[in-house]
């Protein structure tokens, strides 16, 4: 049974932070108490980011925050982005909220119990028999893995309408108390954002045919320390190892080959890789590992430049840009995340008939 993409949307929170603003504020917060800040602040210039978006204004970051107010900001901001992204995806698909049989919610940057799709249940107007599938802890791989899970659920039941919503509020994990290099790099890279997608085994009418195929994951043993969260009394603290670009260079090609073989594809049959842009160096490493022409991942760089690394939803921003540019053919979505994990989803795009 085939599964098709009926709608795709992205949404950003209200506060736009330019990279210069973030660097200047970080210099005020870190400058006097972290001697290495001046050296590490070069990361703001080399990150390939012009601006990012946040669920809280920039002044919020000058105050100290613990678990409670960080998580309150997460729930408030994530609920708003859920509504914006989900409603836009449903509109794009021509669905109503009452049509949705299953909602898959992906987020790793805050905790909500009941989970986010329950928090917005009344505002969205979902049916009371909707299936809820929340996914936590996938980090940057969450967008591709979420699509894979949604694809499997849509394939399992003919005609079922599945809504995927991916939300991250990375900015709320800003930490000025730990004085670790990873916190400076995270401050230079991460922003907030959300995306949503509508999937069904029924082919949409009057649209390009976007067929989503079965996903694939690769996990490497003994790599838990590469990416993730440390958790303490103040909240989440980013784990973001400097080895990520070199790890991509060493390991990504072989993992991608396994994903291609699983899908009965070859590298030569891929018209476009759609990648999570973890950072400028990671994008370069992916191009090198896959022997792509330098600069070919232009949509990835554009997304990074315009919104930063939003973790899980970022790859769906890239996917939307690629589709809106009119690219067709065989594609492969891919992302790396904590575990350490590579997640893949092949999909094929056929242009709308004239």
C-alpha positions as CSV (number, residue, x, y, z in Angstrom):
1,X,0.0,0.0,0.0
2,X,1.4,3.4,-1.0
3,X,1.4,6.4,1.4
4,X,1.1,10.0,0.1
5,X,1.9,13.4,1.4
6,X,-1.2,15.5,1.3
7,X,-0.1,18.6,3.1
8,X,3.1,20.2,4.6
9,X,3.6,23.3,6.6
10,X,6.1,25.1,8.8
11,X,5.6,27.6,11.5
12,X,7.9,29.9,13.6
13,X,7.4,31.6,17.0
14,X,7.0,35.3,17.2
15,X,10.4,36.6,18.4
16,X,13.0,37.0,15.6
17,X,16.6,37.2,16.9
18,X,19.3,38.2,14.5
19,X,22.7,36.5,14.8
20,X,24.3,39.8,15.7
21,X,21.8,40.4,18.5
22,X,22.4,36.9,19.9
23,X,26.1,37.3,19.8
24,X,26.0,40.7,21.5
25,X,23.7,39.3,24.3
26,X,25.9,36.2,24.7
27,X,28.9,38.4,25.1
28,X,27.2,40.3,27.9
29,X,26.1,37.1,29.7
30,X,29.2,35.0,29.1
31,X,32.0,37.5,28.6
32,X,33.2,38.2,32.1
33,X,32.8,34.8,33.5
34,X,34.0,32.6,30.6
35,X,37.5,33.5,29.5
36,X,37.3,31.5,26.3
37,X,34.2,33.3,25.1
38,X,36.1,35.7,22.7
39,X,37.7,32.8,21.0
40,X,34.5,30.7,20.7
41,X,32.4,33.7,19.6
42,X,33.8,33.3,16.1
43,X,31.3,30.5,15.9
44,X,28.5,33.1,15.5
45,X,30.1,34.4,12.3
46,X,30.9,30.9,10.8
47,X,27.6,29.2,11.7
48,X,25.9,30.3,8.4
49,X,23.0,31.8,10.3
50,X,21.5,35.3,9.8
51,X,18.6,34.9,12.2
52,X,16.6,32.6,14.3
53,X,13.2,32.6,16.1
54,X,12.4,32.1,19.8
55,X,9.3,31.5,21.9
56,X,10.6,34.1,24.3
57,X,12.0,37.6,23.8
58,X,15.8,38.1,23.9
59,X,15.6,39.8,27.3
60,X,14.4,36.5,28.8
61,X,17.9,35.1,28.4
62,X,19.5,37.7,30.7
63,X,17.6,36.3,33.7
64,X,18.2,33.0,35.5
65,X,15.6,30.2,34.9
66,X,15.0,26.8,36.4
67,X,12.9,23.8,35.4
68,X,9.5,25.4,36.2
69,X,9.7,28.6,34.1
70,X,11.6,26.9,31.3
71,X,8.9,24.2,31.0
72,X,6.1,26.7,31.3
73,X,7.6,28.6,28.4
74,X,8.0,25.3,26.5
75,X,4.3,24.4,26.9
76,X,3.0,27.9,26.0
77,X,5.3,28.2,23.0
78,X,4.9,24.6,21.8
79,X,1.1,24.8,22.0
80,X,1.0,27.9,19.9
81,X,3.3,26.4,17.3
82,X,1.4,23.2,17.3
83,X,-1.8,25.1,16.4
84,X,-0.1,27.2,13.7
85,X,1.7,24.3,12.0
86,X,-1.2,21.7,12.3
87,X,-3.9,24.1,11.0
88,X,-1.7,25.2,8.1
89,X,-1.0,21.5,7.1
90,X,-4.6,20.6,7.3
91,X,-5.5,23.6,5.1
92,X,-2.8,22.5,2.6
93,X,-4.3,19.0,2.6
94,X,-7.9,20.1,2.4
95,X,-8.7,18.2,5.6
96,X,-10.5,19.3,8.7
97,X,-9.4,18.4,12.2
98,X,-12.3,16.0,12.4
99,X,-10.9,14.0,9.5
100,X,-7.7,13.2,11.4
101,X,-7.6,9.6,12.7
102,X,-4.1,9.7,14.3
103,X,-1.7,12.4,15.4
104,X,2.0,11.8,15.8
105,X,3.7,14.5,18.0
106,X,7.5,14.8,18.0
107,X,9.3,17.0,20.6
108,X,12.4,16.6,22.8
109,X,12.9,20.1,24.3
110,X,10.3,20.1,27.0
111,X,8.0,17.8,29.0
112,X,4.2,17.9,28.8
113,X,1.9,15.3,30.4
114,X,-0.7,15.1,29.1
115,X,1.3,15.5,25.9
116,X,1.0,18.4,23.5
117,X,-1.7,17.0,21.2
118,X,-3.9,16.6,24.3
119,X,-3.1,20.1,25.5
120,X,-4.5,21.5,22.2
121,X,-7.3,18.9,21.8
122,X,-10.1,21.4,22.3
123,X,-8.5,24.2,20.3
124,X,-7.8,21.8,17.4
125,X,-11.3,20.2,17.5
126,X,-10.0,16.7,17.1
127,X,-12.4,13.7,17.4
128,X,-12.5,12.1,20.8
129,X,-11.4,8.7,19.3
130,X,-8.2,10.1,17.8
131,X,-5.1,7.9,18.3
132,X,-2.2,9.8,20.0
133,X,1.4,8.8,19.3
134,X,3.8,11.1,21.1
135,X,7.6,10.6,20.4
136,X,10.2,12.0,22.8
137,X,14.0,12.0,22.8
138,X,14.8,11.8,19.1
139,X,16.4,15.2,18.9
140,X,17.6,16.3,15.5
141,X,16.6,13.0,14.0
142,X,12.9,13.4,15.1
143,X,11.6,15.0,11.8
144,X,12.7,12.1,9.6
145,X,11.8,9.4,12.2
146,X,8.5,11.1,12.8
147,X,7.7,10.9,9.1
148,X,8.7,7.2,9.1
149,X,6.4,6.4,12.0
150,X,3.6,8.4,10.5
151,X,4.2,6.6,7.1
152,X,4.0,3.2,8.9
153,X,0.7,4.1,10.7
154,X,-0.9,5.4,7.5
155,X,0.2,2.3,5.6
156,X,-1.1,0.0,8.3
157,X,-4.7,1.1,7.9
158,X,-6.1,1.9,4.5
159,X,-7.5,5.4,4.2
160,X,-6.5,6.5,7.7
161,X,-5.5,10.2,7.9
162,X,-2.4,10.8,9.9
163,X,-1.2,14.2,11.1
164,X,2.4,14.6,12.1
165,X,3.4,17.6,14.2
166,X,7.1,18.3,15.0
167,X,7.9,21.0,17.5
168,X,11.1,22.1,19.3
169,X,12.0,25.0,21.5
170,X,15.8,24.7,21.6
171,X,16.3,28.3,22.8
172,X,14.9,27.5,26.2
173,X,17.8,25.2,27.0
174,X,20.2,28.2,27.0
175,X,22.5,27.8,30.0
176,X,24.8,30.5,31.3
177,X,25.6,28.6,34.5
178,X,27.6,25.6,33.2
179,X,30.2,27.5,31.2
180,X,30.8,24.7,28.8
181,X,31.9,25.0,25.2
182,X,28.9,23.1,24.0
183,X,26.6,25.8,25.5
184,X,28.4,28.5,23.5
185,X,28.1,26.5,20.3
186,X,24.4,25.8,21.0
187,X,23.8,29.5,21.5
188,X,25.3,30.1,18.1
189,X,23.3,27.4,16.3
190,X,19.9,26.7,17.8
191,X,16.4,28.2,17.3
192,X,12.8,27.3,17.7
193,X,10.3,26.1,15.1
194,X,7.6,23.6,14.1
195,X,6.4,21.7,11.1
196,X,3.4,19.5,10.3
197,X,2.5,17.0,7.6
198,X,-0.7,15.1,6.5
199,X,-0.3,11.5,5.3
200,X,-2.7,9.0,3.9
201,X,-2.8,5.9,1.7
202,X,-5.3,7.7,-0.6
203,X,-3.6,9.5,-3.4
204,X,-4.5,13.3,-3.4
205,X,-6.2,14.8,-6.4
206,X,-5.0,17.8,-8.3
207,X,-1.5,17.8,-6.7
208,X,2.0,16.6,-7.3
209,X,2.2,12.9,-6.3
210,X,4.6,12.7,-3.3
211,X,4.9,9.0,-2.3
212,X,6.6,8.3,1.1
213,X,8.4,5.0,1.3
214,X,9.5,3.0,4.4
215,X,12.0,4.6,6.7
216,X,15.3,3.2,7.8
217,X,17.4,3.8,10.9
218,X,21.1,3.1,11.8
219,X,22.4,3.3,15.4
220,X,26.1,3.2,16.4
221,X,27.1,1.5,19.6
222,X,29.0,3.4,22.3
223,X,28.1,6.8,21.0
224,X,25.6,8.1,23.6
225,X,28.0,11.0,24.5
226,X,27.9,12.5,21.0
227,X,24.5,14.3,21.3
228,X,21.7,14.6,23.7
229,X,20.7,16.3,27.0
230,X,22.3,16.4,30.5
231,X,19.6,16.9,33.0
232,X,20.0,18.7,36.4
233,X,18.0,21.0,38.7
234,X,18.1,23.9,36.2
235,X,16.8,22.0,33.2
236,X,18.3,20.5,30.1
237,X,21.9,21.0,29.2
238,X,23.0,20.4,25.7
239,X,25.4,17.6,24.8
240,X,26.9,18.5,21.4
241,X,30.3,16.9,20.7
242,X,32.9,18.6,18.5
243,X,33.4,15.2,16.7
244,X,30.1,15.4,14.9
245,X,31.4,16.7,11.5
246,X,34.3,14.2,11.5
247,X,31.9,11.4,12.5
248,X,29.7,12.3,9.5
249,X,32.8,12.2,7.3
250,X,33.8,8.8,8.6
251,X,30.4,7.0,9.0
252,X,27.6,8.7,7.0
253,X,28.4,7.3,3.6
254,X,28.2,3.7,4.8
255,X,25.0,4.3,6.7
256,X,23.4,5.9,3.7
257,X,24.5,3.0,1.5
258,X,22.6,0.6,3.9
259,X,19.5,2.8,3.8
260,X,19.7,2.8,0.0
261,X,20.0,-0.9,-0.2
262,X,17.1,-1.3,2.2
263,X,15.0,0.7,-0.2
264,X,16.3,-1.1,-3.2
265,X,17.9,2.1,-4.5
266,X,21.4,3.2,-5.4
267,X,23.2,6.5,-5.0
268,X,22.9,7.1,-8.7
269,X,19.1,6.9,-8.6
270,X,18.8,9.7,-6.0
271,X,17.8,13.0,-7.6
272,X,18.0,15.0,-4.4
273,X,19.1,14.2,-0.8
274,X,17.0,16.3,1.7
275,X,19.2,16.7,4.8
276,X,18.9,18.0,8.2
277,X,21.4,21.0,8.3
278,X,22.9,20.5,11.8
279,X,25.4,23.3,11.1
280,X,27.5,24.7,8.3
281,X,30.3,22.2,9.0
282,X,27.9,19.3,9.1
283,X,26.4,20.3,5.7
284,X,29.8,20.4,4.2
285,X,30.6,17.0,5.8
286,X,27.4,15.5,4.3
287,X,28.3,16.8,0.8
288,X,31.8,15.3,1.1
289,X,30.6,12.0,2.5
290,X,28.0,11.5,-0.2
291,X,30.3,12.9,-3.0
292,X,27.8,15.7,-3.8
293,X,29.0,18.8,-5.6
294,X,30.0,21.5,-3.1
295,X,27.1,23.8,-2.5
296,X,24.5,21.4,-3.9
297,X,22.6,21.3,-0.5
298,X,21.4,24.9,-1.1
299,X,18.0,24.5,0.5
300,X,19.7,23.2,3.6
301,X,22.0,26.2,3.8
302,X,19.0,28.5,3.1
303,X,17.0,27.0,6.0
304,X,20.0,27.3,8.3
305,X,20.6,30.9,7.3
306,X,16.9,31.9,7.7
307,X,16.0,30.0,10.9
308,X,19.0,28.3,12.4
309,X,19.1,24.7,13.6
310,X,15.6,24.0,15.0
311,X,16.4,20.4,15.7
312,X,13.7,17.9,14.6
313,X,11.5,20.2,12.4
314,X,14.4,21.6,10.4
315,X,14.5,18.8,7.8
316,X,10.8,19.4,7.1
317,X,11.6,23.1,6.4
318,X,14.2,21.9,3.9
319,X,11.7,19.4,2.4
320,X,9.1,22.2,1.9
321,X,11.7,24.4,0.2
322,X,12.8,21.6,-2.1
323,X,9.2,20.8,-3.1
324,X,8.2,24.5,-3.6
325,X,11.2,24.8,-5.9
326,X,9.6,22.2,-8.1
327,X,12.2,19.4,-7.7
328,X,10.9,16.0,-8.8
329,X,12.2,12.5,-8.8
330,X,13.6,10.1,-6.3
331,X,14.7,11.7,-3.0
332,X,16.0,10.6,0.4
333,X,15.4,12.5,3.6
334,X,18.1,12.1,6.2
335,X,19.0,13.4,9.6
336,X,21.4,12.6,12.5
337,X,20.4,12.6,16.1
338,X,21.1,11.4,19.6
339,X,21.7,7.7,20.0
340,X,23.9,8.3,17.9
341,X,21.4,7.7,15.1
342,X,21.0,8.2,11.4
343,X,17.4,8.3,10.2
344,X,16.3,8.0,6.5
345,X,13.1,8.2,4.6
346,X,13.0,7.7,0.8
347,X,10.2,9.5,-1.1
348,X,9.4,10.0,-4.7
349,X,7.9,13.2,-6.3
350,X,6.0,13.2,-9.6
351,X,5.0,16.6,-11.0
352,X,1.3,17.5,-11.2
353,X,-0.1,16.7,-14.6
354,X,-0.7,19.8,-16.7
